[in-house]
Amino acid sequence: MFIKRLIGLFILMSFCAAGFTQEETDQTLRLEIGDPLYKSKTLNIEAGKIFSAEKGKAIAFKEMIDAMKKARFIYVGETHDSLPMHEIQFKIAKALYMQNRNLSIGLEMFDVNWQEKLNQWSMGIMTEDEFIDLAKWYENWNFNFDYYRKIFKLAKEHKIPMYALNSPREIIRKIRMRGWESLSEEEKNIVPEPGLSNEDHRFFMKKIFSEVNMPEAMKGHEQMMFEGLYRAQSAWDEVMAKNTLKAADVEGSRVIVFAGSGHLLYNLGISRRVFEKRAFPFKTVICITVPEGKESIEVSRSIADFVWGIPFEKRPVYPSPGIALKKVEGLDNPIIERDPVSGAARGQNFKKGDIILSVDGKEYVSINDLRKYLSRFGWGDEVCFRMLREAVEIETMLVFKEQREN
């Protein structure tokens, strides 16, 4: 379930929604890649316990934090819609701040164009609503802010600097479609040329990609699609490594990085690229979900420095609408960008090209404002959409109900 949700979100950003079985998930977590000292060994992870790769056993939270004392970089992975994982990120960040107040926070969810807004938040000169609006949270990220509230509140209360680590999406998209060489010089200054030759990393991504259930229209083009996805993933890792180092240099501090676990697993993504450029000590924490009905799950000991077992979540705490939106020139109304492939809207009456006229009787011009409104609703709630479809006005309900996986 961990890899299924994690990689399903990643693949969706690049291509389409994907499906995995629990058996496939287990295999992905037990690959013999990464640190040669540990890649042939495994750990049995139990919910509520922290396991150390070095010691090969469960340890106390304080022992983990003490082991991070000399680390210049600490990476804590997440599945973006898992509240327990964000609670763990908050707990680690708070403990590290109490250990050494010379700390900065690096964030995957913002690209470098939004650094000023993060500065203003950390300095305490914005309210939460102002930040969500001015930083366009629900356009930049589209995961409920409630998942991250404690982390942002911690940074604001203690004036902990926060750094945008990512690249504008259009640059990553260009790299995926046409390669790094297609970028302008200005774009190349934002995203360094990503290295593509690490065999373990390529094997890891290939393994994940091979388990994706591809739509019929895409079959026969798998190799081309994989190479594009691999370029994109590597570019994401490369630019976030660059900006992690920049954050450390500007502040002269330790940096705790919050990013999707796919960028951190087996220490092959961001952490490897940072270390190759500057060999400072680092530690990585990955949260692993123990499957429903099982006492433990076996994972490779090389998957991270510390593995934190968490209980199975039947569904995310905050439902995702699953509606991708875009704006087009000459039209104020948001448009549905594609047929919903995930979230509450999947299988409901929403189609690519639908023009949204109003939601619960209110017209929306801003995508951020509309998504912010939808973030208020919980499981079982209903929202009324009035839309224009092929010149015909229709009304349909978005019901926030749990979707069964294929």
Secondary structure as the mmCIF struct_conf table of DSSP 4:
data_model
#
loop_
_struct_conf.conf_type_id
_struct_conf.id
_struct_conf.beg_label_comp_id
_struct_conf.beg_label_asym_id
_struct_conf.beg_label_seq_id
_struct_conf.end_label_comp_id
_struct_conf.end_label_asym_id
_struct_conf.end_label_seq_id
HELX_RH_AL_P HELX_RH_AL_P1 PHE A 2 SER A 14
TURN_TY1_P TURN_TY1_P1 PHE A 15 PHE A 15
HELX_RH_AL_P HELX_RH_AL_P2 GLN A 22 THR A 28
TURN_TY1_P TURN_TY1_P2 LEU A 29 ARG A 30
BEND BEND1 GLU A 32 GLU A 32
BEND BEND2 GLY A 34 GLY A 34
TURN_TY1_P TURN_TY1_P3 PRO A 36 SER A 40
STRN STRN1 THR A 42 GLU A 46
TURN_TY1_P TURN_TY1_P4 ALA A 47 GLY A 48
STRN STRN2 ILE A 50 SER A 52
TURN_TY1_P TURN_TY1_P5 ALA A 53 GLY A 56
STRN STRN3 LYS A 57 ILE A 59
HELX_RH_AL_P HELX_RH_AL_P3 PHE A 61 ALA A 67
TURN_TY1_P TURN_TY1_P6 MET A 68 LYS A 70
BEND BEND3 ARG A 72 ARG A 72
STRN STRN4 PHE A 73 GLU A 78
TURN_TY1_P TURN_TY1_P7 HIS A 80 ASP A 81
HELX_RH_AL_P HELX_RH_AL_P4 LEU A 83 GLN A 99
BEND BEND4 ARG A 101 ARG A 101
STRN STRN5 LEU A 103 ASP A 111
HELX_RH_3T_P HELX_RH_3T_P1 VAL A 112 TRP A 114
HELX_RH_AL_P HELX_RH_AL_P5 GLN A 115 SER A 122
TURN_TY1_P TURN_TY1_P8 MET A 123 GLY A 124
BEND BEND5 MET A 126 MET A 126
HELX_RH_AL_P HELX_RH_AL_P6 GLU A 128 LEU A 134
TURN_TY1_P TURN_TY1_P9 ALA A 135 LYS A 136
HELX_RH_AL_P HELX_RH_AL_P7 TRP A 137 ASN A 140
TURN_TY1_P TURN_TY1_P10 TRP A 141 TRP A 141
BEND BEND6 PHE A 143 PHE A 143
HELX_RH_3T_P HELX_RH_3T_P2 PHE A 145 TYR A 147
TURN_TY1_P TURN_TY1_P11 TYR A 148 TYR A 148
HELX_RH_AL_P HELX_RH_AL_P8 ARG A 149 HIS A 158
TURN_TY1_P TURN_TY1_P12 LYS A 159 LYS A 159
STRN STRN6 MET A 162 ASN A 166
HELX_RH_AL_P HELX_RH_AL_P9 ARG A 169 ARG A 178
HELX_RH_3T_P HELX_RH_3T_P3 TRP A 180 SER A 182
BEND BEND7 LEU A 183 LEU A 183
HELX_RH_AL_P HELX_RH_AL_P10 GLU A 185 ILE A 190
BEND BEND8 VAL A 191 VAL A 191
HELX_LH_PP_P HELX_LH_PP_P1 PRO A 192 GLY A 195
HELX_RH_AL_P HELX_RH_AL_P11 GLU A 199 SER A 210
TURN_TY1_P TURN_TY1_P13 GLU A 211 GLU A 211
BEND BEND9 VAL A 212 VAL A 212
HELX_RH_3T_P HELX_RH_3T_P4 GLU A 216 MET A 218
TURN_TY1_P TURN_TY1_P14 LYS A 219 GLY A 220
HELX_RH_AL_P HELX_RH_AL_P12 GLU A 222 GLU A 251
TURN_TY1_P TURN_TY1_P15 GLY A 252 GLY A 252
BEND BEND10 SER A 253 SER A 253
STRN STRN7 ARG A 254 GLY A 260
HELX_RH_3T_P HELX_RH_3T_P5 SER A 261 HIS A 263
TURN_TY1_P TURN_TY1_P16 LEU A 264 LEU A 264
HELX_RH_3T_P HELX_RH_3T_P6 LEU A 265 ASN A 267
BEND BEND11 GLY A 269 GLY A 269
HELX_RH_AL_P HELX_RH_AL_P13 ILE A 270 LYS A 277
BEND BEND12 ARG A 278 ARG A 278
STRN STRN8 PHE A 282 THR A 289
HELX_LH_PP_P HELX_LH_PP_P2 VAL A 290 PRO A 291
TURN_TY1_P TURN_TY1_P17 GLU A 292 GLY A 293
BEND BEND13 GLU A 295 GLU A 295
STRN STRN9 SER A 296 SER A 300
TURN_TY1_P TURN_TY1_P18 ARG A 301 SER A 302
BEND BEND14 ILE A 303 ILE A 303
BEND BEND15 ASP A 305 ASP A 305
STRN STRN10 PHE A 306 ILE A 310
BEND BEND16 LYS A 314 ARG A 315
BEND BEND17 VAL A 317 TYR A 318
STRN STRN11 LEU A 325 LYS A 326
TURN_TY1_P TURN_TY1_P19 GLU A 329 GLY A 330
BEND BEND18 ASN A 333 ASN A 333
STRN STRN12 ILE A 335 ILE A 336
BEND BEND19 ARG A 338 ARG A 338
BEND BEND20 SER A 342 GLY A 343
TURN_TY1_P TURN_TY1_P20 ALA A 344 GLY A 347
BEND BEND21 GLN A 348 ASN A 349
TURN_TY1_P TURN_TY1_P21 LYS A 352 GLY A 353
STRN STRN13 ILE A 355 VAL A 359
TURN_TY1_P TURN_TY1_P22 ASP A 360 GLY A 361
STRN STRN14 LYS A 362 LYS A 362
HELX_RH_AL_P HELX_RH_AL_P14 ILE A 367 LEU A 374
TURN_TY1_P TURN_TY1_P23 SER A 375 ARG A 376
TURN_TY1_P TURN_TY1_P24 TRP A 379 GLY A 380
STRN STRN15 GLU A 382 ARG A 389
TURN_TY1_P TURN_TY1_P25 GLU A 390 ALA A 391
STRN STRN16 VAL A 392 VAL A 399
HELX_LH_PP_P HELX_LH_PP_P3 GLU A 402 GLU A 405
#
